[in-house]
Amino acid sequence: MKKILHLSFMIILVAGTIFILAFTDQEHQQLNYKSFLIEVLNPSESVMINSDEIKELVIKNFGEIEGAPIARIDLVKLENTVLGNPYISSCEVFQTIGGGLVLKARVREPLVRIINQDDKQFYLDLTGHAMPVSMVHPSHVLVANGLIPDQFISLDKSEKPLTTFPNGSILHQVFPVAYYISRDEFLKSFIDQIYINEKQEIELVPKIGSQNIIFGNAADTREKLENLKTFYQKVMSKMDWNVYKSINLKYKNQVVCSKYK
């Protein structure tokens, strides 16, 4: 008998709790949002979209959030709308106990600006995603140009992962070189451009000096760039920078230079 009473009590308790939660949620849905906060989790000077522009995107699609009925805003749809922007990599939207709505987003950071052989331009970001050039936020990053046949084509204007480009795409060679350069302060300040020559090989154009730096392909990228860095810091720093016509990094563990005649 006691077990039956205990079980009945538990059923009533659970049912009551569900009723209270449902009633509370229904009551909550009838309230209006008291605030709307947008936070960009990785702000930097090179980002392609800021918090004000994300807010404009939200207002364009959902109207003003602050003061709007909580029931009117579909949070899943809001997240997907924000994620539809090619410059945003992740988005989380949640309600606060105080009646506010918070949107936290990570934005894509451009790594290298691609200018293909038809003069069409797009970016690769730090994760290897291709994305369109922004007319509002031109980013001053490393440039890769020359005989690059690849184009950025996205029917819905969303970003495009590097993995969607063919295996033979020169972009698979450009990305690791650009990435390593961006991670090293000396190389970042020294290398101005990545050029793809008629052999589909990489050449590096320095900001200082007239040397043609022949890089080859992306094999042993880190080793090649470390050799280049050491050569300039320990050898070229002690001599006239215009002595050498070309610096060749194609050979493993070697820096082969040729002088002007």
Summary of the structure (lengths in Angstrom):
residues: 261
radius of gyration: 27.4
end to end distance: 107.2
largest distance: 107.2
contacts: 730
relative contact order: 0.09
helix: 35%
strand: 27%
